[in-house]
Amino acid sequence: MNISRTALSRRSFLGASLMSAVAAGSATLLTACGNDGSSDSDKLILKFGVNNPKVTFDTQKTSGSIGVSEAVGESLLKLNPDTKEVEPWLTTKLPDISDDGLTYSFELKESVKFHDGTTLKSSDVKYSFTRMFLPDTKATSIDSYIYIKGAQDIVDGKTTELSGIAIS
């Protein structure tokens, strides 16, 4: 058996990990997006069978409903199932990464709408990440995101502001 190894720098590993985490974790960002806000008669109904009556549509509170979230929500980045590459989804391109590998800058697509017709804003993205760390949310999967500046302070109840995400 011939196994080839490819060297992976710490920066490349952290970058790939972050982008994968953002792709997976921001799936709750746009729950039920896609409708243009048209009349009630134009609304569609999604029926989704689950074997656990306690399942929630809030994927920040459980990983058991990820299938539901993927059916009705969107994320900043998405993993291409064929190429296994991270691709922009709600962003115009993959994030710009600072030289030290610690800052990722995303540019949102302007045409993204929530189910009620309101436009996605940077503040909505920040809220989704901030909410994850609030003790009342009781999020189950914060481990991949706790390294964001200010996240641990929110978890510890010291603040409700996520300092590591800036809107420009």
FENHUJO-V604855 format. One line per field, one symbol per residue. phi: phi as a letter, one per 30 degrees, with the letter a starting at -180 (. if undefined). psi: psi as a letter, one per 30 degrees, with the letter a starting at -180 (. if undefined). burial: b if it has 24 or more other ideal C-beta (glycine too) atoms within 12 Angstrom, else e. Layout:
phi: ???
psi: ???
burial: ???
This chain:
phi: .cccccdbdeddddddddddddddddddeceidjdciddedcdccccbdbcbdcdbddddcacdceddeddbbbbdbbddddcicdbdbccdadddcdedicbccccdddcdbdecjdddbeddddeeddeecdeddhdcbdedcdddejddddedidaccdddcccb
psi: kjkkkkkjleeeeeeeeeeeeeeefgffehkhlfkggaleffklkkkjklgjfgklfjfffkffgeeeeffflllelkkjfefgkklkdglfllkkklefgfkkkkjkkfgkklfgfkkklefeeeeeeeeefkefehkfhfeffffkkfeeeeefgflgkjffjkk.
burial: eeeeeeeeeeeeeebbebbbbbbbbbbbbbbbbbeeeeeeeeeeeeeeeeeeeeeebbbbbebebbebbbebbbbbbbeeeeeeebbbbbbeebbeeeeeeeebebebeeebbbeeeeebebebbbbbbbbbbbeebebebbebbeebebbeebbeeeeeebebbeee
